[in-house]
Amino acid sequence: MNFETLTNENNENEVTVTFYNNTYIKQVVVNIIYGDTTIERTLDMDKDNSNKLSILTLLAFNGKDHAVTVHTTRALYKYHDKTGNRTEWVESRTKWFYIPDVETSLLFGDESVDTGINIYNRRHLQNLNKYTQPNKVYYIQNDIDLKGIEWTPIRLFYGTLYGQNHAIKNLTITIPQSENVLSYYGMFALLYGTVLDLKLESLNFSAEKFHQTPFLYIGGLAGYSHAIISNVTVSGKLTINRCYSGFGGIVGYNEGQITSSVAKNLTMFGNGDMGGIVGVGHAGAIRDCHTENTKLSLYVKTINRSVGGIAGVLEDIAIIERCYNLNTTISFAGYHNIAKNKIAPHMGIIVGGMSGGTVRNVNVKNTTLDHGDLPEKDRVFLEAWHYPRKYIGAYGNGAAGYVENNYT
């Protein structure tokens, strides 16, 4: 039987086995083998749409186990003889194929020969976990909605991704109340390549309360970046209840180049180092970026942390240049388990705290620094005063909250 072929419909259930109609074939029986499970199905050639079988729907495919086999077993032939129309079952020639082969050669491009690989849907996006190579270029061809999916970060990306101004919608990550977690969370965990012209809409990241090490970094696009990022827009919310964390709208821990990117309609809440664009900038640069209609709320649990419209913390040789906020509010949301004479959050319009780095040519207008219920001063002992607001917009007309070594 040589009538078997595969088609790609480019949707969430895109692996479809199609048995093309044949004058002499009425039905075909196939076995779908998935681990220890075997499912038998009969396809009827005489009924509309009954000659197609969606493997992913049948198996409730979750993108984690790719060892799926399709085996045709027998066919019901129809023929005519002197007694009239008749049918007879005939054993099929063995026909096998595996879903990984389909993914590579038909649904995802062949990375051994293709330089430009198209991404149409969730599975294509998840396949970046398996196939990404430094010299490959990937093109997102349409908006992709991840609603209802708990996203596992793409662990490492070296290639070039063109978003072509399409949107990845409803990217959702939940970090458990545990020390057994990843170090980096985002659409990508570790990003070393190039990402251009991409929108992340209605993302929803949350971390349950856990105020112990290990330290972790969270960003809408990447937990860690040593990449080139340009024209990326992020909206949604990040609620990160871990004091040992750094989280940003676009990148958690940045050592790369971020340009012309925006955090828009973004709500951030938590007790780690947070920034509208990056959580912690250690090296690299953030240029021509801004926040818009964004709310950042910091609370203190055990230790003080930093919050800034562009970056939570700036270190070492990192640069922020030509950045601003538009209709953005940065607020203090309370404190827990910390002595009153220790409360002093680092809050700045551009950057919360600096132990190095450079900030220049920034705009400090159109931003509200709200100290919440923090008193201007508080008597700790009979003759001693503590000033909880001392690091709120203390430097550069409010641009930075706390500066350890250098501010330019």
C-alpha positions in Angstrom: 0.0 0.0 0.0 1.7 3.2 -1.2 -1.1 5.6 -0.6 0.1 6.9 2.9 1.2 10.5 3.2 1.5 13.2 5.9 0.1 16.7 6.0 0.9 19.7 8.2 -2.0 22.0 9.1 0.0 24.4 11.3 -2.3 24.6 14.3 -2.3 23.3 17.8 -3.1 19.7 16.5 -0.9 19.9 13.5 0.4 16.3 13.2 -2.2 14.8 10.9 -2.1 11.4 9.2 -4.0 11.5 5.9 -4.8 8.5 3.8 -5.6 9.7 0.4 -8.7 8.1 -1.2 -8.1 5.3 -3.6 -10.6 3.7 -6.0 -10.1 0.3 -4.5 -9.8 1.1 -0.8 -12.7 1.5 1.6 -11.1 1.5 5.1 -7.7 1.5 6.6 -6.7 0.4 10.2 -3.8 2.1 12.0 -2.2 1.6 15.3 -0.8 4.6 17.2 1.9 3.5 19.6 2.8 5.9 22.4 5.1 4.4 25.1 3.2 1.4 26.5 -0.1 2.5 24.9 -1.4 1.3 21.6 -4.6 2.9 20.2 -6.3 1.4 17.1 -8.3 3.5 14.8 -10.2 2.9 11.5 -10.3 5.5 8.8 -13.1 5.4 6.4 -12.4 6.6 2.8 -16.1 7.0 1.9 -16.9 9.6 4.5 -15.9 13.3 4.5 -13.0 14.0 6.8 -12.9 10.5 8.1 -9.7 9.8 6.2 -7.7 12.0 8.5 -6.4 11.3 12.0 -5.0 14.0 14.4 -2.4 12.2 16.4 -1.8 15.0 18.9 -5.5 15.3 19.8 -5.8 11.5 20.1 -2.9 11.3 22.5 -3.5 14.6 24.4 0.1 15.3 23.3 1.9 17.5 25.9 5.1 18.2 24.1 7.3 16.3 26.5 7.3 12.7 25.1 8.1 12.5 21.4 8.3 8.7 20.9 5.2 8.2 18.9 4.8 5.6 16.2 2.1 5.2 13.5 1.8 1.7 12.1 -0.7 0.8 9.3 -1.9 -2.8 9.8 -4.6 -3.7 7.1 -6.9 -2.2 4.5 -10.4 -3.1 3.4 -10.4 -3.4 -0.4 -13.5 -3.1 -2.6 -13.8 -4.8 -6.0 -16.3 -6.1 -8.4 -16.7 -9.6 -9.8 -19.5 -11.6 -11.5 -21.3 -11.9 -8.2 -21.4 -8.1 -7.7 -19.5 -5.6 -5.4 -17.4 -7.2 -2.8 -14.9 -6.2 -0.1 -11.9 -8.1 1.5 -9.5 -7.3 4.2 -5.8 -7.3 3.1 -2.8 -7.1 5.4 -0.9 -3.8 4.9 2.7 -3.4 4.0 4.4 -2.2 7.2 4.4 1.6 7.4 6.1 3.4 10.3 6.9 7.0 11.0 7.9 8.9 14.2 6.7 12.3 15.4 10.3 13.6 15.9 10.9 13.0 12.2 7.8 14.9 11.4 8.8 17.8 13.7 12.2 18.2 12.1 11.5 17.6 8.5 8.0 18.8 8.0 6.7 20.9 10.9 9.8 22.8 12.0 12.1 22.9 9.0 15.2 20.8 8.5 18.0 22.4 10.6 20.6 20.4 8.7 19.9 22.4 5.6 17.5 25.3 6.3 18.8 28.6 7.6 15.3 30.2 7.9 12.9 28.2 10.0 9.2 29.2 10.5 7.4 29.1 13.8 3.6 28.9 13.5 2.3 27.5 16.8 3.0 26.4 20.4 4.8 23.2 19.5 7.1 25.0 17.1 8.0 27.4 19.8 8.6 24.6 22.3 10.8 22.8 19.8 13.3 25.6 20.3 14.2 23.6 23.4 15.6 20.8 21.2 16.8 22.2 17.9 18.2 25.7 18.3 21.6 26.3 16.8 23.8 29.5 16.8 23.8 30.0 13.0 20.0 29.5 12.5 17.4 32.1 11.9 13.8 31.6 13.1 10.7 33.5 12.0 7.5 33.8 14.0 4.8 33.8 11.3 1.7 34.7 13.3 0.4 35.4 16.8 0.7 32.4 19.2 -1.7 32.0 22.1 -0.4 30.0 25.1 -3.5 30.2 27.2 -4.0 27.2 29.4 -0.4 26.2 29.1 2.1 26.2 32.0 5.2 27.3 30.2 8.6 25.6 30.7 11.4 28.1 29.8 13.4 27.4 26.7 16.6 26.5 28.5 19.2 28.0 26.0 18.9 30.0 22.8 21.8 30.9 20.6 20.0 31.7 17.3 18.3 34.7 15.8 14.5 35.1 16.4 12.5 37.5 14.3 9.2 38.2 15.9 8.0 40.2 12.8 5.9 42.2 15.3 3.8 39.2 16.2 2.7 38.5 19.7 3.2 35.6 22.1 0.1 35.8 24.3 -0.7 34.5 27.8 2.8 33.2 28.6 2.3 31.7 32.1 4.9 30.6 34.6 4.3 29.5 38.2 7.4 29.1 40.5 6.7 26.8 43.4 7.3 27.4 47.1 10.4 25.4 47.1 14.2 25.6 47.0 14.1 23.0 44.1 13.6 25.6 41.3 15.4 26.8 38.2 17.9 29.6 38.5 16.3 31.5 35.5 12.7 31.9 34.4 11.2 33.5 31.3 10.2 32.6 27.8 13.9 31.8 27.6 16.0 30.7 30.7 19.3 31.6 29.1 19.4 33.9 26.1 22.6 34.4 24.1 21.3 35.1 20.6 19.3 37.9 19.1 15.6 38.6 19.5 13.9 41.3 17.4 10.4 42.8 16.9 8.5 40.6 19.3 5.5 41.3 21.6 4.8 39.4 24.8 1.2 40.1 25.7 -0.7 39.3 28.9 2.1 37.4 30.5 1.4 36.0 34.0 4.4 35.1 36.1 4.1 34.3 39.8 6.3 32.9 42.5 4.8 31.6 45.8 6.2 32.9 49.1 9.6 31.5 49.7 12.1 33.8 51.4 15.3 31.7 51.4 18.0 31.0 48.9 18.6 30.0 46.2 18.7 33.3 44.3 16.8 33.3 41.1 16.1 35.7 38.2 12.9 36.2 36.2 12.2 38.2 33.1 9.3 38.2 30.6 11.6 37.4 27.7 14.6 35.9 29.6 15.8 35.1 33.0 19.4 35.8 31.9 20.5 37.6 28.8 23.8 38.1 27.1 21.9 38.7 23.9 20.9 41.5 21.5 17.3 42.5 22.2 15.5 45.1 20.2 11.9 46.3 19.8 10.5 43.9 22.3 7.3 44.9 24.1 6.0 43.3 27.3 2.6 43.6 29.0 0.9 41.6 31.8 1.9 41.0 35.4 4.7 39.6 37.5 4.0 38.7 41.2 7.2 37.4 42.7 7.2 36.7 46.4 10.8 35.7 46.9 13.2 38.2 48.5 16.2 36.4 46.9 15.2 37.3 43.4 15.7 39.8 40.6 12.9 40.3 38.1 12.3 42.6 35.2 9.6 43.1 32.6 12.0 42.0 29.9 15.1 40.4 31.5 15.9 39.2 35.0 19.7 39.5 35.0 21.1 41.4 32.1 24.6 41.4 30.5 23.5 42.0 27.0 22.2 44.9 24.8 18.6 46.0 25.1 17.4 48.8 22.8 14.1 50.4 21.8 12.0 48.1 24.1 9.0 48.8 26.2 7.2 47.6 29.3 3.6 48.7 28.7 0.5 48.1 30.8 2.7 46.0 33.2 2.0 45.3 36.9 4.9 44.1 39.0 4.6 43.2 42.7 7.0 41.5 45.1 10.0 41.7 47.4 13.0 41.1 45.1 15.0 43.6 43.1 12.6 44.7 40.4 12.7 46.9 37.4 10.4 47.7 34.5 12.9 46.6 31.9 15.5 44.5 33.9 15.8 43.3 37.5 19.5 43.5 37.7 21.9 45.0 35.2 25.4 43.7 35.7 27.0 44.6 32.3 25.8 45.4 28.8 23.5 48.4 28.2 19.8 49.5 28.2 19.3 52.2 25.6 16.2 54.0 24.3 13.8 52.0 26.4 10.8 53.1 28.5 7.9 52.0 30.6 4.4 53.1 30.0 1.3 52.8 32.2 3.3 50.5 34.5 3.0 49.9 38.2 5.8 48.6 40.4 5.1 47.8 44.0 7.8 46.7 46.4 7.4 45.3 49.9 10.2 44.4 52.3 10.5 40.9 53.8 13.5 40.2 56.0 15.9 42.4 53.9 15.7 45.7 51.9 15.5 45.4 48.1 15.5 47.8 45.2 12.9 49.0 42.7 13.4 51.3 39.7 11.4 52.2 36.6 14.0 50.8 34.3 16.2 48.6 36.5 16.1 47.4 40.1 19.8 47.3 40.5 22.7 48.5 38.4 26.2 46.9 38.9 29.7 46.8 37.6 29.9 48.3 34.0 26.2 48.3 33.1 24.8 51.4 31.3 21.4 53.0 31.2 21.0 55.7 28.5 18.2 57.7 27.0 15.5 55.9 29.0 12.3 57.2 30.6 9.0 56.3 32.1 5.5 57.5 31.1 2.6 57.4 33.5 4.5 55.0 35.8 4.0 54.5 39.5 6.7 53.1 41.8 5.4 52.5 45.3 6.3 50.9 48.7 3.7 48.3 49.8 4.7 47.5 53.4 7.2 45.4 55.4 7.4 42.1 57.3 9.9 40.5 59.6 12.4 43.3 59.6 13.4 45.6 62.5 12.0 49.1 62.2 15.5 50.6 62.4 16.5 48.6 59.3 13.8 49.5 56.9 15.2 51.6 54.0 14.0 50.4 50.6 15.9 51.6 47.5 13.5 53.3 45.2 14.4 55.4 42.1 12.7 56.6 39.0 15.3 55.0 36.7 17.2 52.7 39.0 16.6 51.6 42.6 20.1 50.9 43.8 23.6 51.3 42.2 26.8 49.6 43.2 28.4 50.6 39.9 27.5 51.3 36.3 26.4 54.5 34.6 23.1 56.3 34.1 23.0 59.2 31.6 20.6 61.3 29.5 17.5 60.0 31.2 14.2 61.7 31.8 12.8 61.6 35.4 9.4 63.2 34.6 6.0 61.5 34.4 6.8 59.1 37.2 5.4 58.9 40.7 7.5 57.7 43.6 5.1 56.7 46.4 6.6 56.0 49.8 3.4 54.5 51.1 3.1 54.4 54.9 6.8 54.9 55.5 7.4 57.7 57.9 10.0 60.4 57.1 11.7 59.6 60.4 11.1 57.2 63.2 12.5 57.3 66.7 14.2 54.0 67.4 15.8 54.7 70.8 15.4 57.6 73.2 17.8 59.9 71.3 18.2 58.0 68.0 16.3 58.6 64.8 15.9 56.4 61.8 15.0 57.7 58.3 13.2 55.0 56.3 12.7 57.2 53.3 16.4 58.1 53.0 16.9 56.0 49.8 13.8 57.0 48.0 14.8 59.1 45.0 17.9 60.4 46.9 20.2 60.9 43.9 20.0 62.6 40.5 16.7 64.4 40.9 15.1 61.1 41.9 16.7 59.0 39.2 18.4 56.7 41.7 17.5 55.6 45.3 20.7 54.3 46.7 24.3 54.8 45.3 27.2 52.9 46.8 30.2 53.8 44.6 29.5 55.8 41.4 26.7 57.7 39.8 27.3 59.5 36.5 
